[in-house]
Amino acid sequence: MANIKSAKKRVEVSKVRAERNKSVKSGVKTAVKKVYAAIETGDKAAAQAALTDATSVIDKAGSKGVYHKNNTSRKVSRLSAAVNKMN
């Protein structure tokens, strides 16, 4: 364990941020799964709605610094392509 006050604070801050990042990433994964679940059922309207929600969640994660902007862009692009490929 750290002995210096600033090092102790860094440990605590790191824990808080790691927990927040884990929560945000979990939300992104859930949103992405909902999009793919809607695609599996073949319901284009539900897939579009899920895509809108997922895009919002992913963009917020990118703005918070949890994901790099290129990573968020790639995720949104792949989801959009999957939804657009539906018949």
C-alpha positions as CSV (number, residue, x, y, z in Angstrom):
1,M,0.0,0.0,0.0
2,A,1.2,3.5,-0.7
3,N,2.6,5.6,2.1
4,I,2.5,9.1,0.5
5,K,-0.7,11.0,0.6
6,S,-0.8,11.8,-3.1
7,A,-0.1,8.2,-3.9
8,K,-3.0,7.1,-1.7
9,K,-5.3,9.6,-3.4
10,R,-4.2,8.3,-6.9
11,V,-5.1,4.7,-5.8
12,E,-8.6,5.8,-4.7
13,V,-9.2,7.9,-7.8
14,S,-8.1,5.0,-10.0
15,K,-10.5,2.7,-8.3
16,V,-13.4,5.2,-8.8
17,R,-12.6,5.7,-12.4
18,A,-12.1,2.0,-13.1
19,E,-15.5,1.3,-11.6
20,R,-17.1,4.1,-13.7
21,N,-15.4,2.8,-16.9
22,K,-16.5,-0.7,-16.2
23,S,-20.1,0.4,-15.8
24,V,-20.1,2.5,-19.0
25,K,-18.5,-0.4,-21.0
26,S,-21.1,-2.8,-19.6
27,G,-23.8,-0.5,-20.8
28,V,-22.3,-0.3,-24.3
29,K,-22.1,-4.1,-24.5
30,T,-25.8,-4.4,-23.4
31,A,-26.9,-1.8,-26.0
32,V,-24.9,-3.6,-28.8
33,K,-26.4,-7.0,-27.8
34,K,-29.9,-5.5,-28.0
35,V,-29.2,-4.4,-31.6
36,Y,-28.0,-7.8,-32.6
37,A,-30.9,-9.5,-30.9
38,A,-33.3,-7.3,-32.9
39,I,-31.5,-8.1,-36.1
40,E,-31.8,-11.9,-35.3
41,T,-35.6,-11.6,-34.9
42,G,-35.8,-9.8,-38.2
43,D,-37.7,-6.8,-36.9
44,K,-36.2,-3.8,-38.8
45,A,-38.2,-1.2,-36.8
46,A,-36.9,-2.6,-33.5
47,A,-33.4,-2.8,-34.9
48,Q,-33.5,0.8,-36.0
49,A,-34.8,1.9,-32.5
50,A,-32.1,-0.2,-30.8
51,L,-29.5,1.2,-33.1
52,T,-30.5,4.8,-32.2
53,D,-30.2,3.9,-28.5
54,A,-26.9,2.1,-28.9
55,T,-25.4,5.0,-30.9
56,S,-26.3,7.4,-28.2
57,V,-24.7,5.2,-25.5
58,I,-21.6,4.6,-27.5
59,D,-21.1,8.3,-28.3
60,K,-21.5,9.2,-24.6
61,A,-18.9,6.6,-23.7
62,G,-16.6,8.2,-26.3
63,S,-17.2,11.7,-25.0
64,K,-16.4,10.5,-21.4
65,G,-13.1,9.1,-22.6
66,V,-13.9,5.5,-21.9
67,Y,-13.4,4.6,-25.6
68,H,-11.2,6.3,-28.2
69,K,-13.1,8.2,-30.8
70,N,-12.0,5.8,-33.6
71,N,-13.2,2.9,-31.5
72,T,-16.7,4.5,-31.0
73,S,-16.8,5.3,-34.7
74,R,-16.0,1.7,-35.7
75,K,-18.6,0.3,-33.3
76,V,-21.4,2.6,-34.7
77,S,-20.4,1.9,-38.3
78,R,-20.5,-1.9,-37.8
79,L,-23.9,-1.7,-36.1
80,S,-25.3,0.6,-38.8
81,A,-24.0,-1.7,-41.5
82,A,-25.6,-4.7,-39.9
83,V,-28.9,-3.0,-39.6
84,N,-28.8,-1.7,-43.1
85,K,-28.0,-5.2,-44.4
86,M,-31.4,-6.4,-43.2
87,N,-34.0,-7.1,-45.8
